[in-house]
């Protein structure tokens, strides 16, 4: 019993309440929107399973992501945040829906997978800048929300900056040939 208490205490110490709250609302909305066109009578059950499951687990996953930021290897930390934790979350989410008989249509599953990848990249972007962190590293949720517009702009502009960097011609070397 003591060992179970220790595991639960560690999980709760890692739990990120900010991401649990936001994740449940966002993912449930994605499922609801994707299922609106499917004419499935199980739509409400799928959304209710999603709300309950994500509320219970999103905080734990975000806590794992927050801890990964402290890994010595920045690349490894980034991979854990963007691939490992979301991959685990999606796999367990899929299993939970199947176990409860509230299987989402493939369109909804695909929409949530795409949302998860973009969300993980955004989490990495904002967490590396101190937003949506809990514990001693965190600020208030209100402060996090005040910083979101600038961070969202930076997140959206990152691919634009990368692509612009590829299209900018490199300056020509004005070496000895230029003197001729």
C-alpha positions in Angstrom: 0.0 0.0 0.0 2.8 2.4 0.8 4.4 1.8 -2.6 1.1 2.7 -4.3 0.9 5.8 -2.2 4.4 6.8 -3.3 3.6 6.3 -7.0 0.4 8.3 -6.7 2.2 11.1 -4.8 4.9 11.3 -7.5 2.3 11.4 -10.3 0.4 14.2 -8.5 3.7 16.1 -8.0 4.2 16.0 -11.7 0.6 16.9 -12.6 0.2 20.1 -14.5 -3.2 21.5 -13.7 -3.0 24.3 -16.3 -2.6 21.9 -19.2 -5.2 19.5 -17.8 -7.8 22.3 -17.8 -6.9 23.6 -21.2 -6.3 20.2 -22.9 -9.6 18.7 -21.9 -11.5 21.7 -23.3 -9.5 21.9 -26.5 -9.4 18.2 -27.4 -13.0 17.7 -26.6 -13.9 20.6 -28.9 -11.8 19.0 -31.7 -13.6 15.7 -31.3 -17.0 17.4 -31.2 -16.2 19.4 -34.4 -14.9 16.4 -36.3 -17.8 14.2 -35.3 -20.5 16.8 -36.1 -20.5 15.6 -39.7 -20.3 11.9 -39.0 -24.0 11.5 -38.0 -22.9 9.0 -35.3 -25.2 8.5 -32.3 -22.1 7.7 -30.2 -20.8 11.2 -30.6 -21.7 12.3 -27.1 -20.2 9.2 -25.5 -17.0 9.8 -27.4 -16.8 13.4 -26.3 -17.7 12.5 -22.6 -14.9 9.8 -22.6 -12.5 12.4 -24.0 -13.4 15.0 -21.4 -13.0 12.5 -18.5 -9.9 10.8 -19.9 -8.0 14.0 -20.9 -8.8 15.8 -17.7 -7.3 12.9 -15.8 -4.3 12.4 -17.9 -3.4 15.7 -19.7 -1.9 17.2 -16.5 0.3 14.1 -16.0 1.5 14.2 -19.6 2.2 18.0 -19.5 4.0 17.4 -16.2 6.2 14.8 -18.0 6.8 17.3 -20.8 7.8 20.0 -18.2 10.2 17.6 -16.6 11.7 16.7 -20.0 12.7 20.3 -20.5 15.3 19.8 -17.8 17.1 16.9 -19.6 20.7 17.6 -20.2 20.3 17.0 -23.9 18.0 19.7 -25.3 17.3 17.6 -28.4 16.3 14.6 -26.2 14.0 16.9 -24.2 12.5 18.3 -27.3 11.8 14.8 -28.7 10.2 13.7 -25.4 8.0 16.8 -25.5 7.0 16.5 -29.2 7.0 12.8 -29.9 7.3 10.5 -26.9 4.7 12.0 -24.5 2.1 12.7 -27.3 2.6 9.3 -28.8 2.0 7.6 -25.4 -1.0 9.9 -24.8 -2.6 9.1 -28.2 -2.0 5.4 -27.9 -3.6 5.3 -24.4 -6.4 7.6 -25.6 -7.2 5.2 -28.4 -7.2 2.2 -26.1 -9.5 4.0 -23.6 -12.0 4.7 -26.3 -11.9 1.1 -27.5 -12.1 -0.3 -23.9 -15.2 1.8 -23.2 -16.9 1.1 -26.5 -16.9 4.7 -27.5 -14.8 4.3 -30.7 -14.2 7.5 -32.6 -14.6 7.5 -36.4 -11.3 7.6 -38.3 -11.9 11.2 -39.3 -12.1 12.3 -35.7 -9.0 10.2 -34.8 -7.0 11.8 -37.6 -8.1 15.3 -36.6 -7.1 14.7 -33.0 -3.7 13.3 -34.1 -3.0 16.4 -36.2 -4.1 18.6 -33.4 -1.8 16.6 -31.0 1.2 17.2 -33.2 0.6 20.9 -33.5 -0.3 21.2 -29.8 2.9 19.4 -28.8 5.0 21.8 -30.9 3.2 24.7 -29.4 3.7 23.3 -25.9 7.4 23.0 -26.6 7.5 26.6 -27.9 5.7 28.1 -24.9 7.1 25.9 -22.2 10.7 26.7 -23.3 9.6 30.3 -22.7 8.2 29.7 -19.2 4.5 29.5 -20.0 2.1 26.8 -18.8 4.6 25.6 -16.3 3.5 24.7 -12.8 5.4 24.5 -9.5 8.3 26.8 -8.7 9.0 27.3 -12.4 5.4 28.5 -13.1 3.6 31.9 -13.0 -0.1 32.5 -12.6 -2.5 31.3 -15.3 -3.5 34.9 -15.9 0.1 35.9 -16.6 0.4 32.9 -18.9 -2.6 34.1 -20.9 -1.2 37.6 -21.1 1.9 36.3 -22.8 0.0 34.0 -25.2 -0.6 36.6 -28.0 3.1 37.3 -28.5 4.0 33.6 -28.1 1.3 32.6 -30.6 2.6 35.1 -33.1 6.1 33.8 -32.6 4.9 30.2 -33.0 3.1 31.0 -36.3 6.0 33.0 -37.6 8.6 30.4 -36.9 7.9 28.3 -40.1 7.7 31.6 -42.1 11.2 32.6 -40.8 12.6 29.2 -41.5 11.3 29.2 -45.1 12.4 32.8 -45.7 15.9 31.7 -44.6 16.0 29.1 -47.3 14.9 31.5 -50.0 17.4 34.2 -49.2 20.3 34.1 -51.6 23.7 33.8 -50.0 25.9 36.9 -50.6 28.6 36.3 -53.2 32.2 36.2 -52.0 34.0 39.2 -53.2 37.3 37.3 -53.3 40.3 37.6 -55.6 38.1 37.0 -58.7 36.1 40.3 -58.0 39.3 42.3 -58.4 39.9 41.2 -61.9 
